[in-house]
Amino acid sequence: MSFRVSGNIHWVGKQDWELREFHGSEYSTHRGSSYNSYLIREEKNVLIDTVWAPYAQEYVDNLAKEIDLDKIDYIVANHGEIDHTGALPTLMARIPDAPIYCTANAVKSLKGHYHQDWNFQVVKTGDTLDIGNGKQLVFVEAPMLHWPDSMMTYLTGDAVLFSNDAFGQHYASELMYNDLVDQNELAEECLKYYANILTPFSHLVTAKIQQFLSLELPLNMIATSHGIIWRDDPAQIVRHYLNWANNYQEDQITLVYDTMWHGTRQMAEAITRGIRAISPATKVKLYNLATSDKNDVLTEIFKSKAVLIGSPTVNNSMLPHIAALLEEMKGLRFKNKKAAAFGSYGWSGEAVDRITERLKDSGFETFEGIRAEWKPTDDAITECIEYGKTFTHWLNESNGDNHHE
């Protein structure tokens, strides 16, 4: 499938309906994804990005039906990661001298992945490339959004921003435009994408958006590398990014736990009763991490003003699912969030202290945790309810009851 995006821009990418895991198994893609590649046909023909390596031959064969490959004047590689450039070796075998415009870091990335010394043309922010008919490509470096080699490319005249990974989603759709797809699905996938991929770089997101806005360029469309294209009020996703990058939180508390014989689960449910008794309007969500998708859980943590992490004590520590989640939470560098630990135990009970220390190391402001011995008794359940109340009072006092959505 190819289609006209705007003016002389055509989408020539690949819809991956079957994709369920991305970045190895790091990121879940319940709704598939797309690898968006664009062909601009002005006086000069420009190809922006390619597709993931498993679809390389299919992509090049289909591209050859769109245009004589020898007539591709320029290739733009906004990002060196293989889901963007995986078809380059197959394509460059056909047109080995075609110049590839990219950042200096992208040259390192592309040479590292493919061990080829292609005709690289290094660009930096503000550099332009004349493609005829009065139009230019304007390059804007975007390091750490989300790799050091990333950049965006802006097409004058059509006022289209080829935004690379920014503003995208892992979301396969034959509709391909933001005004046509299911709005709830789109909102879910945009927030999940930001929470799991871009959160650590929020301060850079804000700076880069402000830099782009300072250029005062008109914006008719944002053509992403994954998912749908923003054509109806494309600035709406920019506004969302500015909001999400600003220490985002909703009036939500999320409890995440793993459990062996259901004692820690019972504690979670009792703590929830205490939270709701004090703050009935607050959204409270519980996740057994052993049976929940970790990326969906991390998205809920991103939305939350506070999180409680629970595990029984096993081998003087926490269960592995919880340990792995805490490692990811540290890497994502969540801001402006409170936390506490809870868990049942039989002999020693170290898990709560270890979770608390990991939460502190990850930048969370922590509240003293709670333990219950063996299977929680009725008295222990009552203590957990009271703990939920006390935690909520502490949270409300420290937050001043302020939140934004």
N, C-alpha and C positions, 0 to 999 in steps of 0.2 A: 504494500500500500504506500503510495505517495500522494501528497495533496498540496495545493497551493495555500501557503500561509498568509501571505500579504505581498502585493506588488509582484516582484519577480523572485520571491522567496518560496522555495518548496521544501516540505518535510520529506526526508528520504531515509528515515530511521527504521527502527524495529520495535514492534510491540512484543513484549515477552509475557504472555499470559500465564505461563507455567511457573515463573520464578516464585519461589517461596522463601528463599534465603539469599542474602546479599552480603558482600564483604566476607566471603567464606560462609560461616554460619552466624556472623555477628549481628545481623539485622534481619528481622522477619518481614516478609513482603506478602501479606495475606492477599493483596489485590494485584499481585504481579508488578510489572514496571514497564518502562519504555526507555530506549536509548535513542535520544533525539539527535538527529543529524540533519543539517540544513544545507541546501544548495541555492546559492544566490546567482542569478543569471542576469548580469548587467553587461556592459561592454567587456568586463572581465568576469570569469566564472569562478566563484569561490565556494569551497566546501568547508563547512564548519562542523568539526568533530565527526567521528564515525560511530561504530557500535562495539559491543562486547565481542571478544574473540570467538566464542562458539558460533557466532552468526556472520563471521567475516566473509566467507565465500559467498553466502547468500546475499549479503549486503553489496559486495562488489559487483556481482552478477546483475542485481537489480539496478544499481547505480549506472551501470553500462547501458541499460535500457533507457535511462533518463537523459544521458549525455555521453557523447564520445569522451572517454576518459582522458584522451590526449588534449582535450579542450578545457580541462580544469586548470586554471591559471594559478590559483593559490589555494592552499589548505591552511585552515586555522585550527590549531589545537589549543583549546581553552584550558585543558587540563590533561595531564599525562596518564591518569589512572586507566586501567585496562578496559573498564566498561565504556570509556569514551574513545579510546584509541586502538582497541583490539583488532580492528580491521586494517590498520595502517600497513602492517607488513604485506598483506595480500594486495592492497591497493598500490603501495609503492613499488611492488614487483612489476606492476603494469606501467607506472609513470614515475620512474625512479628519480627524475630530476625536478619534480614539482616542489616548489618552495613551501616549507612548513613554518608558519608564523606562530610564535609561542614565546613564553617568558624564558629567561635564562635558566630558571629552576626546572622548567618543563623540558629543556634540552637534557638536563641531567636525568630526569625521570624517564624520558623516552629512550635515551641511550641505555639506561639501566635496565629497562624492561626488554628492549628489542635488540640491543647490541648492534645498532646500525647508525652510521654517520650520514644521515640524510641531509638534504639542503635546508638546514635550519636558518631561520631569519628571526633573530631575537628582537622582541619589542618590549616597551615599557609604557607606563601610564602616560597618555597624551599623544603617543605615536599614532599616525594615521596611514591609511593605505587607500589610494585612489582606485576605485573600481569602475569608473566611467559613469556616464549619464548624470554627472553632477553629484555623485554619491561617494562617500568615503566610509571606511571602517575606522572606528576610533577604539583603541585598545585601553583597557583599564585593568591594571594588576589588582588582584584580590587575594594576596597571600593569606593562608590559613583559613580560607573559606572554600573548602576545608583543608586543602593541602598547600604547602609553600609555593607550588607551581601554578596555582589557579589564577585565571584572569577572566574578565568579561569582554565582550566585543559589542560595540554599538554601531548600528547602521544609520547614517544620516539619510535624510529624505524620507525614508519609511519610518524612522524613529522607533526602531526595534532594538531592544537590548537582548543579546544572546548571553544569558546570565550564568551559564555553567551550572554548578550544583546549587547555587543560591536560588531560593524561591521555588524549588522543585518538590516533587513527592515521588515515592515509589507507588505508582498507580497506573495500571494499564486501562486504557479506555479507547474505544473506537471514535469517541466524540471529540476528544483532544482539546477542547476549549473550556475555559473556566465557567462560562455562562451556560454550557450545555450539560455538564456532568452533575451527578448527585451532589448537592452542596454539603450535606452532612458527611458523606464519604470524603469529599475534598478537604473539608476542614480537619477531619481526623488525621488524614495522611499528611497534611501540611504541618500540623503541630507535632506529630510523631517524628517526622523528618527533622524538624528543628531541634526537638528535645534530645534526640539520640545522636545527632551528627554535629550540629552547630552550637549547642549550648556552651562548650568550653571556650568558644571564640566570640562570645556575645559582645565584648567590648570592641572587638575588631569589626563585627557586623555593624554596630552603630557608627563607627568611624568611617567605614567604607561607604555606607549609605549616605552619610552626610557629605562625603567627598563627591559622590556622584551627583547628589542634589545641587552641590555648589557649582557644577558645570552648567546648570540651567538648561539642560537638554530636554526637548519635548519627548514624551514617552507614550507611544501608541500601543506598544505590545511588549511583553516579556516572554521570550522564547527560551524555555528552560532546557536543561539536559535530560531531565527525567520527568515523566508525568505530563500534565496538561500545560497548555500555553495560555498565558494571561492576556486576554484581549478586552474584556469588559472591566473597566476601571482597573487597569493593571497595577496602579499604585496601591491598591488595597492590600496586596501581599507585602508590599514594602512597609506599610503602616503596621501590619501584624508583626513583622520582624522587629521593628523598632520597639514595639510593646513587649515582645517576648525577650528581647535582649536587655530590657530594663528590670532585672531582678524579678521576673514575672512570678506571680502567684495568684491563685484563686482562693476562695473561702472553702478549702478542702483539706482534709486530713486523710492520709493513706496509711493503712497498716499492712505490712508485708511480713510474712512469716513462712517458716517451714516447720513441720511437726512430725514426730514419730508415732506417738500413741495418743495424739489429739489433745494433750495437756496444753501445749502452746496455742493451739487453735482456740480452745476454750477461754484462755486468757485474752486472746485478741477480741473475741466476741464480747467478753465482759467489759474490757476497756472501752469498746465501742459504745456500750450501753451508758457508761459514765460520760463519755464525750457528748452523746446526744442529749443527755439529761441537762447539761449546762448550755449547749449550743445547738439546739435542734435544727437551725437553718443551715448549719455547716454540712457540706457533703462529706460523708465518711465512706471510704471504700476499703475493702479487705481483699487481699490476694494471698493464696497459698502459692508460693513461688515454685513449688515442685510441679504444679499443674497449670501454671499461668505462663504466658509469653513474657519473657523478660523485657523486651522492648516496649510492649504495651505497659508493663509495670513502671518502667523508667519514665514513660510519658506521663503517667499519673503522678509520679514523684515530682516531675518538673512542674506540674500544675499546682501542687500542694503547698500550703504554708507550713505544714509539718508532716513528718513521717515517723512512724513507730516500726522498728524492725525487731522481729522475734525469732528465737531459735531455742530449742532445747540444748543442753550441754552434752556434747559427744566428744570423747577423747580430749577432754579439757578445753574444748573450743566449740565453735558453732558448726551447723551443718554446711556442707560444701556449696549448696545453691545460694545460701545467704552470703557466704564469704565471697563468692564470685560476684554477686550483685554489688556488694560493698566496694569491691575493686573497681567496678564500672562506675559507680557513683562518685568515687574519688576522681576518676579520669574526666568525668563530665563537669566537675567543678560547679555544682549547683550553688546558687547564691541566695541569701536572704531567707533561709529555711531553718526551722527548729526540728529537733529529733529526740527520740528516746529509744531505749531497748527494753525488751521483756523476754521471758522464757521460763520454762519449767525445767526441773533437774531432779536427779535422784541422789547423787553423791557429792558433787563439788560445786557446780553452778557457775563456772567461769564465763559462759557464753555471753551473759549480759554485759559484764565489764569489757570483754573483748569487742563486742559490737559497739559499745559506747566509745571506746578509744578509736575505733575505725571511723565512726561518725565524726568525732572531733577532728581527726586527721583530714577528713574530707571537707571541712569547713562549716559543718553544722553546729549551731548552738544547741547544746544537749541539756536534757533534764535527767535527773537521777532515775535509773531504771528500776524495774520490779521483777522479782523472781517468785515462783511458786514451786514447792517441793512435791515431787511425784505427780500423781493426778490431782489437780486442784480440788481441794475440799470446798464445801459451801462457804466457809469462812474466807478461803483464798479467793473465791470468785467475788465475794463481797469486797475484798480488798482491791481487786482489779477494777471493779466498778468505781470505787472511791478514787483509785489512782487515775482513771480516765477523767474524773471530775477535776482532780487536782491539776493534772497536766493541762486541761483545757483552760482552767483559771490562769495558770502560769502563762500559757500561750497568749490568751487574750490580753493579759496585763502587759506582756512584753511587746506585743504587736500593736497595742492601743486600739484593738478591734478594727484596724485598717486593712483593707485588701483592695485589689483591683482585678478586673476581669477583662 
